[in-house]
Amino acid sequence: MKNVVWFLLGIIGGFIAAHLMNKDPRGHELLGEIDARVTEFTDRLTDAYRAQEARLGSDVAE
């Protein structure tokens, strides 16, 4: 139970820190860059997954 409390406090602390960073123009820019990198990464993963799914689907159809 103690570990769950620490975990939740860490999550809440992270959200508070991100909110405070977002108020500062430099922090807002940094969070925007991080968001862009995460979006690019997830887009690449999605493209790779769909390519693999299409390749496997064509192998099954044969």
N, CA, C and O atoms as a GROMACS GRO file, in nm:
protein
  248
    1MET      N    1   0.082  -0.119   0.000
    1MET     CA    2   0.000   0.000   0.000
    1MET      C    3   0.088   0.126   0.000
    1MET      O    4   0.056   0.226  -0.064
    2LYS      N    5   0.198   0.118   0.073
    2LYS     CA    6   0.289   0.232   0.081
    2LYS      C    7   0.348   0.264  -0.056
    2LYS      O    8   0.364   0.380  -0.092
    3ASN      N    9   0.380   0.159  -0.133
    3ASN     CA   10   0.435   0.179  -0.267
    3ASN      C   11   0.333   0.244  -0.360
    3ASN      O   12   0.370   0.325  -0.445
    4VAL      N   13   0.208   0.210  -0.345
    4VAL     CA   14   0.103   0.269  -0.429
    4VAL      C   15   0.091   0.418  -0.400
    4VAL      O   16   0.073   0.499  -0.491
    5VAL      N   17   0.100   0.455  -0.273
    5VAL     CA   18   0.092   0.596  -0.235
    5VAL      C   19   0.208   0.672  -0.296
    5VAL      O   20   0.188   0.781  -0.351
    6TRP      N   21   0.330   0.618  -0.288
    6TRP     CA   22   0.446   0.685  -0.346
    6TRP      C   23   0.432   0.696  -0.497
    6TRP      O   24   0.469   0.798  -0.556
    7PHE      N   25   0.380   0.593  -0.560
    7PHE     CA   26   0.359   0.595  -0.705
    7PHE      C   27   0.261   0.706  -0.742
    7PHE      O   28   0.288   0.784  -0.834
    8LEU      N   29   0.150   0.714  -0.672
    8LEU     CA   30   0.050   0.817  -0.701
    8LEU      C   31   0.105   0.957  -0.673
    8LEU      O   32   0.077   1.050  -0.749
    9LEU      N   33   0.182   0.973  -0.568
    9LEU     CA   34   0.244   1.102  -0.540
    9LEU      C   35   0.342   1.142  -0.651
    9LEU      O   36   0.351   1.259  -0.687
   10GLY      N   37   0.412   1.046  -0.704
   10GLY     CA   38   0.504   1.072  -0.816
   10GLY      C   39   0.430   1.115  -0.941
   10GLY      O   40   0.472   1.209  -1.009
   11ILE      N   41   0.319   1.048  -0.971
   11ILE     CA   42   0.238   1.084  -1.088
   11ILE      C   43   0.181   1.225  -1.071
   11ILE      O   44   0.188   1.307  -1.162
   12ILE      N   45   0.126   1.252  -0.955
   12ILE     CA   46   0.067   1.384  -0.928
   12ILE      C   47   0.175   1.491  -0.934
   12ILE      O   48   0.154   1.598  -0.990
   13GLY      N   49   0.291   1.463  -0.876
   13GLY     CA   50   0.402   1.559  -0.880
   13GLY      C   51   0.449   1.586  -1.022
   13GLY      O   52   0.483   1.700  -1.055
   14GLY      N   53   0.449   1.484  -1.106
   14GLY     CA   54   0.487   1.502  -1.246
   14GLY      C   55   0.390   1.591  -1.320
   14GLY      O   56   0.430   1.677  -1.398
   15PHE      N   57   0.261   1.571  -1.294
   15PHE     CA   58   0.160   1.656  -1.359
   15PHE      C   59   0.172   1.801  -1.313
   15PHE      O   60   0.158   1.894  -1.393
   16ILE      N   61   0.198   1.820  -1.185
   16ILE     CA   62   0.214   1.956  -1.134
   16ILE      C   63   0.337   2.022  -1.195
   16ILE      O   64   0.331   2.138  -1.235
   17ALA      N   65   0.448   1.948  -1.202
   17ALA     CA   66   0.571   2.003  -1.261
   17ALA      C   67   0.549   2.038  -1.408
   17ALA      O   68   0.595   2.143  -1.454
   18ALA      N   69   0.481   1.952  -1.482
   18ALA     CA   70   0.454   1.979  -1.624
   18ALA      C   71   0.364   2.101  -1.639
   18ALA      O   72   0.384   2.181  -1.731
   19HIS      N   73   0.267   2.116  -1.551
   19HIS     CA   74   0.178   2.231  -1.557
   19HIS      C   75   0.256   2.360  -1.531
   19HIS      O   76   0.236   2.460  -1.601
   20LEU      N   77   0.343   2.359  -1.433
   20LEU     CA   78   0.423   2.477  -1.402
   20LEU      C   79   0.522   2.508  -1.516
   20LEU      O   80   0.544   2.625  -1.548
   21MET      N   81   0.580   2.405  -1.575
   21MET     CA   82   0.671   2.426  -1.690
   21MET      C   83   0.596   2.485  -1.807
   21MET      O   84   0.651   2.569  -1.879
   22ASN      N   85   0.473   2.443  -1.828
   22ASN     CA   86   0.395   2.489  -1.942
   22ASN      C   87   0.362   2.638  -1.931
   22ASN      O   88   0.338   2.703  -2.032
   23LYS      N   89   0.360   2.691  -1.811
   23LYS     CA   90   0.330   2.834  -1.792
   23LYS      C   91   0.446   2.922  -1.839
   23LYS      O   92   0.423   3.034  -1.885
   24ASP      N   93   0.569   2.872  -1.828
   24ASP     CA   94   0.687   2.947  -1.869
   24ASP      C   95   0.706   2.931  -2.021
   24ASP      O   96   0.692   2.820  -2.072
   25PRO      N   97   0.736   3.038  -2.094
   25PRO     CA   98   0.752   3.027  -2.240
   25PRO      C   99   0.859   2.926  -2.282
   25PRO      O  100   0.840   2.852  -2.378
   26ARG      N  101   0.971   2.922  -2.210
   26ARG     CA  102   1.076   2.825  -2.243
   26ARG      C  103   1.029   2.683  -2.215
   26ARG      O  104   1.057   2.591  -2.292
   27GLY      N  105   0.959   2.665  -2.105
   27GLY     CA  106   0.906   2.533  -2.072
   27GLY      C  107   0.800   2.490  -2.171
   27GLY      O  108   0.792   2.373  -2.208
   28HIS      N  109   0.718   2.586  -2.214
   28HIS     CA  110   0.614   2.556  -2.313
   28HIS      C  111   0.678   2.509  -2.444
   28HIS      O  112   0.630   2.415  -2.507
   29GLU      N  113   0.788   2.575  -2.483
   29GLU     CA  114   0.859   2.536  -2.605
   29GLU      C  115   0.922   2.397  -2.589
   29GLU      O  116   0.916   2.316  -2.681
   30LEU      N  117   0.980   2.371  -2.473
   30LEU     CA  118   1.041   2.240  -2.448
   30LEU      C  119   0.936   2.129  -2.452
   30LEU      O  120   0.958   2.025  -2.513
   31LEU      N  121   0.823   2.151  -2.387
   31LEU     CA  122   0.717   2.050  -2.389
   31LEU      C  123   0.663   2.030  -2.530
   31LEU      O  124   0.625   1.919  -2.567
   32GLY      N  125   0.659   2.137  -2.610
   32GLY     CA  126   0.616   2.125  -2.749
   32GLY      C  127   0.712   2.040  -2.830
   32GLY      O  128   0.669   1.960  -2.913
   33GLU      N  129   0.843   2.057  -2.807
   33GLU     CA  130   0.943   1.975  -2.877
   33GLU      C  131   0.931   1.828  -2.836
   33GLU      O  132   0.940   1.739  -2.920
   34ILE      N  133   0.911   1.804  -2.708
   34ILE     CA  134   0.896   1.666  -2.660
   34ILE      C  135   0.771   1.604  -2.722
   34ILE      O  136   0.774   1.488  -2.765
   35ASP      N  137   0.663   1.680  -2.727
   35ASP     CA  138   0.539   1.629  -2.786
   35ASP      C  139   0.559   1.596  -2.934
   35ASP      O  140   0.508   1.495  -2.982
   36ALA      N  141   0.632   1.680  -3.006
   36ALA     CA  142   0.658   1.655  -3.148
   36ALA      C  143   0.740   1.528  -3.167
   36ALA      O  144   0.713   1.451  -3.259
   37ARG      N  145   0.839   1.506  -3.082
   37ARG     CA  146   0.922   1.386  -3.092
   37ARG      C  147   0.839   1.260  -3.061
   37ARG      O  148   0.852   1.158  -3.129
   38VAL      N  149   0.756   1.269  -2.959
   38VAL     CA  150   0.672   1.154  -2.924
   38VAL      C  151   0.574   1.124  -3.036
   38VAL      O  152   0.551   1.007  -3.070
   39THR      N  153   0.516   1.228  -3.095
   39THR     CA  154   0.423   1.210  -3.207
   39THR      C  155   0.492   1.146  -3.326
   39THR      O  156   0.438   1.056  -3.390
   40GLU      N  157   0.614   1.193  -3.356
   40GLU     CA  158   0.690   1.134  -3.467
   40GLU      C  159   0.720   0.986  -3.440
   40GLU      O  160   0.707   0.903  -3.530
   41PHE      N  161   0.758   0.955  -3.318
   41PHE     CA  162   0.789   0.817  -3.281
   41PHE      C  163   0.666   0.727  -3.295
   41PHE      O  164   0.674   0.618  -3.352
   42THR      N  165   0.552   0.773  -3.243
   42THR     CA  166   0.432   0.690  -3.251
   42THR      C  167   0.384   0.677  -3.396
   42THR      O  168   0.329   0.573  -3.433
   43ASP      N  169   0.402   0.781  -3.477
   43ASP     CA  170   0.367   0.770  -3.619
   43ASP      C  171   0.452   0.666  -3.689
   43ASP      O  172   0.402   0.589  -3.771
   44ARG      N  173   0.581   0.664  -3.658
   44ARG     CA  174   0.670   0.563  -3.719
   44ARG      C  175   0.631   0.422  -3.675
   44ARG      O  176   0.631   0.329  -3.755
   45LEU      N  177   0.598   0.406  -3.547
   45LEU     CA  178   0.555   0.275  -3.499
   45LEU      C  179   0.426   0.231  -3.568
   45LEU      O  180   0.412   0.115  -3.606
   46THR      N  181   0.334   0.325  -3.584
   46THR     CA  182   0.207   0.294  -3.650
   46THR      C  183   0.230   0.252  -3.794
   46THR      O  184   0.170   0.155  -3.841
   47ASP      N  185   0.316   0.326  -3.865
   47ASP     CA  186   0.347   0.292  -4.004
   47ASP      C  187   0.412   0.154  -4.015
   47ASP      O  188   0.377   0.075  -4.103
   48ALA      N  189   0.506   0.126  -3.925
   48ALA     CA  190   0.573  -0.005  -3.927
   48ALA      C  191   0.475  -0.117  -3.896
   48ALA      O  192   0.481  -0.224  -3.957
   49TYR      N  193   0.385  -0.093  -3.801
   49TYR     CA  194   0.285  -0.194  -3.766
   49TYR      C  195   0.193  -0.222  -3.884
   49TYR      O  196   0.164  -0.338  -3.915
   50ARG      N  197   0.148  -0.117  -3.949
   50ARG     CA  198   0.058  -0.135  -4.063
   50ARG      C  199   0.128  -0.203  -4.180
   50ARG      O  200   0.066  -0.284  -4.250
   51ALA      N  201   0.255  -0.172  -4.203
   51ALA     CA  202   0.331  -0.238  -4.310
   51ALA      C  203   0.347  -0.387  -4.278
   51ALA      O  204   0.331  -0.472  -4.366
   52GLN      N  205   0.379  -0.418  -4.153
   52GLN     CA  206   0.394  -0.558  -4.113
   52GLN      C  207   0.260  -0.631  -4.123
   52GLN      O  208   0.254  -0.746  -4.167
   53GLU      N  209   0.154  -0.565  -4.081
   53GLU     CA  210   0.021  -0.625  -4.088
   53GLU      C  211  -0.018  -0.653  -4.233
   53GLU      O  212  -0.075  -0.758  -4.264
   54ALA      N  213   0.012  -0.560  -4.322
   54ALA     CA  214  -0.019  -0.578  -4.465
   54ALA      C  215   0.065  -0.692  -4.522
   54ALA      O  216   0.015  -0.773  -4.600
   55ARG      N  217   0.192  -0.700  -4.484
   55ARG     CA  218   0.278  -0.806  -4.534
   55ARG      C  219   0.230  -0.943  -4.486
   55ARG      O  220   0.225  -1.039  -4.564
   56LEU      N  221   0.195  -0.952  -4.360
   56LEU     CA  222   0.146  -1.078  -4.305
   56LEU      C  223   0.009  -1.113  -4.364
   56LEU      O  224  -0.020  -1.230  -4.388
   57GLY      N  225  -0.073  -1.013  -4.386
   57GLY     CA  226  -0.203  -1.038  -4.446
   57GLY      C  227  -0.191  -1.089  -4.587
   57GLY      O  228  -0.269  -1.175  -4.628
   58SER      N  229  -0.093  -1.038  -4.663
   58SER     CA  230  -0.074  -1.086  -4.800
   58SER      C  231  -0.016  -1.227  -4.800
   58SER      O  232  -0.044  -1.304  -4.891
   59ASP      N  233   0.066  -1.262  -4.699
   59ASP     CA  234   0.119  -1.397  -4.690
   59ASP      C  235   0.009  -1.498  -4.660
   59ASP      O  236   0.012  -1.610  -4.712
   60VAL      N  237  -0.087  -1.460  -4.579
   60VAL     CA  238  -0.197  -1.550  -4.544
   60VAL      C  239  -0.290  -1.568  -4.662
   60VAL      O  240  -0.344  -1.678  -4.682
   61ALA      N  241  -0.311  -1.464  -4.741
   61ALA     CA  242  -0.402  -1.470  -4.854
   61ALA      C  243  -0.349  -1.561  -4.966
   61ALA      O  244  -0.427  -1.613  -5.046
   62GLU      N  245  -0.219  -1.580  -4.971
   62GLU     CA  246  -0.160  -1.662  -5.078
   62GLU      C  247  -0.183  -1.806  -5.058
   62GLU      O  248  -0.140  -1.887  -5.140
   0.00000   0.00000   0.00000
